[in-house]
Amino acid sequence: MDGKMLQKYFFPFPFFEEEEERWPTASGFGSQDLSVYEDEKSVFVEASLPGLTPEEVEVTFQKGVLTISGNKKEEEEDKKRKYYRRASRMYSYRVAIPGNIDETQEPLAEFKNGIMKISFPKQKKAEPKKIPIKKG
């Protein structure tokens, strides 16, 4: 039996070697809603963090990798109804920021309606410098 036949009958998930080219650029737990896009001036990252507030989210950027994480724990108890509920929401995203970003400028982070949007300014394109030639 070849690998494809084994996969069909015994393994519900594809082999890693066959899937390597389709791996996502971001890894995370919780909702997998992460978008990375760019325009002429900036690179943007949008992450879905439903149910969290900005105070419950931590964002770091180090060595070209953006990390967004958040955690919310909820507990509810009603002794009269003999009801107890405990819930937790945890999100974690890590993504390498593509492009030629300007690390001398601070990224801008906005949080609205459960969506974290971070923009990284790009470096200005280097224009060729003309060098004068002295006669001599």
Residue frames as qw, qx, qy, qz and C-alpha x, y, z in Angstrom:
[[0.000, 0.887, 0.462, 0.000, 0.00, 0.00, 0.00],
 [0.404, 0.391, -0.036, 0.826, 1.33, 3.42, -0.88],
 [0.138, -0.146, -0.434, 0.878, 1.09, 6.54, 1.33],
 [0.374, -0.070, -0.207, -0.901, -2.02, 7.85, -0.43],
 [0.632, -0.236, -0.681, -0.284, -3.84, 4.57, 0.14],
 [0.439, -0.238, -0.675, 0.543, -2.89, 4.55, 3.83],
 [0.052, 0.045, 0.174, -0.982, -4.05, 8.14, 4.15],
 [0.491, -0.167, -0.438, -0.734, -7.41, 7.29, 2.61],
 [0.713, -0.292, -0.615, -0.166, -8.14, 4.40, 4.94],
 [0.668, -0.338, -0.514, 0.419, -6.37, 5.15, 8.20],
 [0.330, -0.242, -0.203, 0.890, -5.63, 8.87, 8.60],
 [0.154, 0.831, 0.531, -0.063, -8.34, 11.55, 8.67],
 [0.052, -0.924, 0.113, 0.361, -5.73, 14.31, 8.26],
 [0.725, 0.656, -0.172, 0.118, -3.34, 14.83, 5.33],
 [0.821, -0.142, -0.087, 0.546, 0.35, 14.08, 5.65],
 [0.239, -0.844, -0.011, 0.481, 2.41, 17.12, 6.70],
 [0.412, -0.236, 0.524, 0.707, 4.78, 16.87, 3.74],
 [0.220, 0.482, 0.694, 0.488, 1.89, 17.26, 1.30],
 [0.126, -0.888, -0.441, -0.030, 0.37, 20.21, 3.17],
 [0.539, -0.391, -0.062, 0.744, 3.54, 22.22, 3.82],
 [0.213, 0.184, 0.327, 0.902, 3.00, 24.64, 0.95],
 [0.282, -0.618, -0.468, -0.566, -0.48, 25.47, 2.22],
 [0.461, -0.421, -0.564, 0.540, 0.39, 26.20, 5.85],
 [0.038, -0.947, -0.280, -0.151, -1.05, 29.51, 7.09],
 [0.396, 0.546, -0.274, 0.685, 1.21, 32.47, 7.77],
 [0.316, -0.515, 0.367, -0.707, -0.30, 32.88, 11.23],
 [0.465, -0.164, -0.862, 0.120, -0.83, 30.50, 14.09],
 [0.289, -0.314, 0.277, -0.861, -3.38, 30.95, 16.80],
 [0.089, -0.282, -0.930, 0.217, -5.92, 29.47, 19.17],
 [0.248, 0.544, 0.435, -0.674, -9.56, 30.45, 19.35],
 [0.590, 0.739, 0.263, -0.194, -11.03, 32.08, 16.31],
 [0.646, -0.084, 0.426, 0.628, -8.74, 31.88, 13.29],
 [0.326, 0.874, 0.328, 0.147, -9.81, 35.22, 11.85],
 [0.403, -0.646, 0.210, 0.613, -6.61, 37.02, 10.94],
 [0.621, 0.724, 0.231, 0.194, -5.95, 39.09, 7.82],
 [0.439, -0.527, 0.244, 0.686, -2.71, 40.64, 6.58],
 [0.528, 0.696, 0.384, 0.299, -2.78, 43.10, 3.68],
 [0.407, -0.418, 0.071, 0.809, -0.93, 46.17, 2.45],
 [0.410, 0.882, 0.231, 0.019, -1.19, 49.31, 0.36],
 [0.562, 0.651, -0.155, 0.486, 1.50, 51.70, -0.90],
 [0.064, -0.735, 0.336, -0.586, 2.10, 53.26, 2.54],
 [0.473, -0.431, 0.596, -0.485, 1.38, 50.58, 5.17],
 [0.411, -0.012, -0.908, -0.081, 1.05, 46.92, 6.09],
 [0.564, -0.331, 0.158, -0.740, -2.15, 46.09, 8.00],
 [0.255, -0.039, -0.957, 0.130, -3.07, 43.23, 10.33],
 [0.583, -0.291, 0.016, -0.758, -6.65, 42.63, 11.47],
 [0.242, 0.021, -0.949, 0.200, -7.46, 40.06, 14.15],
 [0.586, -0.474, -0.368, -0.544, -10.85, 38.99, 15.45],
 [0.219, 0.077, -0.765, 0.601, -11.05, 39.05, 19.26],
 [0.459, -0.503, -0.406, -0.610, -14.79, 38.78, 20.02],
 [0.705, -0.599, -0.376, -0.041, -15.87, 39.32, 23.60],
 [0.656, -0.236, -0.211, 0.685, -12.63, 40.96, 24.70],
 [0.025, -0.991, -0.101, 0.086, -11.91, 44.56, 25.66],
 [0.480, 0.749, -0.327, 0.320, -8.69, 46.45, 24.81],
 [0.363, -0.700, 0.517, -0.333, -7.55, 45.99, 28.43],
 [0.874, -0.160, 0.445, -0.114, -7.65, 42.20, 28.01],
 [0.835, 0.519, 0.047, 0.177, -5.45, 42.21, 24.89],
 [0.453, -0.693, 0.360, 0.431, -1.65, 42.33, 24.69],
 [0.733, 0.673, 0.036, 0.098, 0.20, 43.19, 21.48],
 [0.483, -0.662, 0.401, 0.408, 3.96, 42.84, 20.99],
 [0.729, 0.678, -0.083, 0.034, 6.25, 43.18, 18.00],
 [0.460, -0.690, 0.522, 0.199, 9.76, 41.74, 18.07],
 [0.313, -0.329, 0.778, 0.434, 12.18, 40.71, 15.32],
 [0.280, 0.126, -0.603, -0.736, 9.56, 41.07, 12.59],
 [0.304, -0.305, -0.897, -0.103, 6.94, 38.94, 14.36],
 [0.384, -0.340, 0.078, -0.855, 3.66, 40.37, 15.66],
 [0.263, -0.208, -0.919, 0.207, 2.01, 38.61, 18.61],
 [0.441, -0.331, -0.027, -0.834, -1.57, 39.34, 19.63],
 [0.373, -0.179, -0.896, 0.161, -3.00, 37.56, 22.66],
 [0.403, -0.354, 0.118, -0.836, -6.01, 37.97, 24.86],
 [0.338, -0.167, -0.910, 0.171, -7.70, 36.11, 27.66],
 [0.432, -0.331, 0.093, -0.834, -11.05, 36.58, 29.38],
 [0.235, -0.147, -0.938, 0.206, -12.41, 34.48, 32.22],
 [0.467, -0.331, -0.100, -0.814, -16.05, 34.66, 33.25],
 [0.189, -0.155, -0.925, 0.291, -17.79, 33.17, 36.25],
 [0.462, -0.294, -0.126, -0.827, -21.44, 33.36, 37.11],
 [0.215, -0.130, -0.927, 0.278, -23.25, 31.82, 40.05],
 [0.513, -0.337, -0.091, -0.784, -26.87, 31.82, 41.16],
 [0.009, -0.119, 0.918, -0.377, -27.28, 29.85, 44.39],
 [0.568, 0.184, 0.368, -0.713, -31.06, 30.23, 44.32],
 [0.812, 0.399, -0.163, -0.393, -31.29, 28.37, 40.99],
 [0.793, -0.309, 0.491, 0.185, -28.28, 26.14, 41.77],
 [0.700, 0.688, 0.093, 0.168, -26.60, 27.49, 38.68],
 [0.433, -0.700, 0.349, 0.449, -22.87, 27.94, 38.12],
 [0.752, 0.628, 0.110, 0.168, -21.17, 28.83, 34.87],
 [0.430, -0.675, 0.365, 0.475, -17.47, 29.21, 34.21],
 [0.739, 0.620, 0.204, 0.164, -16.17, 30.18, 30.79],
 [0.424, -0.600, 0.323, 0.597, -12.88, 31.25, 29.30],
 [0.655, 0.745, 0.110, 0.054, -11.96, 32.86, 25.99],
 [0.506, -0.590, 0.390, 0.494, -8.38, 32.79, 24.85],
 [0.676, 0.732, 0.068, 0.053, -6.92, 34.07, 21.59],
 [0.482, -0.617, 0.415, 0.463, -3.33, 34.00, 20.42],
 [0.720, 0.682, 0.103, 0.078, -1.98, 34.99, 17.01],
 [0.450, -0.585, 0.405, 0.540, 1.62, 35.13, 15.75],
 [0.694, 0.653, 0.274, 0.131, 2.41, 36.37, 12.28],
 [0.532, -0.208, 0.244, 0.784, 5.56, 37.50, 10.48],
 [0.254, 0.840, 0.171, -0.448, 5.04, 40.97, 9.05],
 [0.709, 0.305, 0.402, 0.492, 5.91, 41.02, 5.35],
 [0.289, 0.889, 0.175, 0.308, 7.30, 43.91, 3.39],
 [0.508, 0.240, -0.232, 0.794, 9.73, 46.68, 4.07],
 [0.345, -0.854, -0.380, -0.089, 8.28, 48.32, 7.19],
 [0.190, 0.670, -0.293, 0.655, 9.79, 51.37, 8.86],
 [0.680, -0.380, -0.569, 0.263, 10.80, 50.20, 12.33],
 [0.254, 0.061, -0.277, 0.925, 11.69, 53.76, 13.40],
 [0.410, -0.249, -0.090, -0.873, 7.97, 54.63, 13.42],
 [0.331, 0.003, 0.807, -0.489, 5.51, 53.24, 15.94],
 [0.137, -0.297, -0.851, -0.412, 2.75, 50.98, 14.61],
 [0.399, -0.140, 0.143, -0.895, -0.79, 52.19, 15.24],
 [0.139, -0.204, -0.968, 0.042, -3.24, 49.83, 16.98],
 [0.460, -0.132, 0.010, -0.878, -7.02, 50.35, 17.06],
 [0.013, -0.165, -0.975, 0.148, -9.66, 48.17, 18.73],
 [0.453, 0.100, 0.044, -0.885, -13.30, 48.45, 17.72],
 [0.840, 0.080, -0.016, -0.537, -16.23, 45.98, 17.92],
 [0.895, -0.202, 0.398, 0.002, -13.97, 43.01, 18.73],
 [0.802, 0.502, 0.060, 0.319, -11.55, 43.68, 15.84],
 [0.473, -0.690, 0.218, 0.502, -7.93, 44.65, 16.48],
 [0.659, 0.704, 0.104, 0.244, -6.40, 46.56, 13.54],
 [0.533, -0.638, 0.231, 0.506, -2.68, 47.32, 13.52],
 [0.616, 0.776, 0.033, 0.127, -0.94, 49.34, 10.83],
 [0.679, -0.403, 0.239, 0.565, 2.81, 49.36, 10.20],
 [0.316, 0.884, -0.126, -0.321, 4.16, 52.26, 8.12],
 [0.889, 0.261, 0.148, 0.346, 6.39, 51.21, 5.23],
 [0.437, -0.476, 0.223, 0.730, 9.79, 52.71, 4.54],
 [0.432, 0.799, -0.044, -0.417, 9.85, 55.28, 1.80],
 [0.889, 0.339, 0.160, 0.262, 11.31, 53.94, -1.40],
 [0.471, -0.571, 0.257, 0.622, 14.92, 54.89, -1.72],
 [0.540, 0.836, 0.040, -0.085, 15.43, 57.18, -4.67],
 [0.823, 0.139, 0.033, 0.550, 18.73, 56.81, -6.49],
 [0.243, -0.878, 0.044, 0.411, 21.17, 59.53, -5.52],
 [0.673, 0.693, -0.013, 0.260, 22.95, 61.14, -8.39],
 [0.671, -0.527, 0.121, 0.508, 26.68, 61.42, -7.80],
 [0.333, 0.922, -0.134, -0.145, 28.44, 64.32, -9.48],
 [0.887, 0.084, 0.116, 0.440, 31.61, 63.46, -11.37],
 [0.180, -0.883, 0.188, 0.391, 34.59, 65.80, -11.01],
 [0.749, 0.631, -0.118, 0.163, 36.79, 66.37, -13.97],
 [0.397, -0.842, 0.363, 0.049, 40.32, 65.83, -13.20]]
